[in-house]
Amino acid sequence: MPGDKLKLGFVGVGRMGQCAHLRNYAIIPDCEVVALADIRQRTARRVAEAYGVPNVYPDAAAMLAAEDLDGIVAAQQFENHVHLLPELLKAKTPIFIEKPLAASVEGGWALLNAIETRGTWVMPGYHKRSDPASEFAHEYIRALRQSGQLGELRYLRITMPAGDWIAGGFNDLIDEGDPYPDLPTEERPPNMDDDAFAAYTEFVNYYIHQINYVNFLLDEDYEITYADPSGVMLAGTSESGVPITIEMSPYETTLDWQESALVAFAQGYVHIDLPAPLVRNQPGRVQIFRDSGGGLPPETSHPQMPPVHAMYAQAQNFLAAIRGERQPPCDAAQAHRDLILARDYQRLLQGAGL
């Protein structure tokens, strides 16, 4: 009912489950985390005590049998999704998962079919789509394309150097040292050998965010057409003909995070600096450059963003989607398209045998 608190269950409260997700839902007034399921029971009980979660279960099946939930947050390793999500989908309630959708294109197809069969939806955790600077830039770029104020859209570049993505985000992690048991993981597709599958899953683990972010900023699909043999850069073209590049660790930092996106028009650009994924109370930054023409001084502006970090905003967006107030920032179909693009890149990089 409108105004009632949404009741959530958590499946997994490891590092990301706690520090990227549970800590945010625990402070949002219009929801209540009523249960968590984790096979690491000592840690689970400590986490439940710390965050005021009343019920703890040894696995997801036990939780779903006992609880009436409005939504499920399942921050698991993506290699586990093919085996875990069909079980969670039986509850026919919205589910949030970490990115990517699966460990392979084939696994993604299986999950899309399972989601459709159960008549619910899954929101993959592409948190950059919820960052206040990213949301502002997304709408601003769309308006510029419609108005033509800066001329045609000419180019998009994303740069993601390896760096300190944690930024102190695990400082308050609760871990009782329970061993992680072996869980069933997705089998490699028959068209990949072990080395190719390992290279593919490593790529999607590190760079699927950037693959997805291109689609978000452009509001359109794209194809990957070139893979630099060194593995530092890929290139592609959008449906409307915009060239794109993603630079993957062209350099590295140890005490910083320097991810950015440049969306260039004929007479200016929108530049976005993104914060480390687990930094708190820090949004991205936006710079807008406009060439005034006629020899007049150009204009540069820096719109002020609210002090909200992307993971917190993502939690709010999931709750709003459950309430029907908005669509999820990303759906399973787009997440599956990301896996296809990642495979296309790996085929260009390693050969057509993938």
Summary of the structure (lengths in Angstrom):
residues: 354
radius of gyration: 20.8
end to end distance: 49.0
largest distance: 69.9
contacts: 1167
relative contact order: 0.17
helix: 37%
strand: 23%
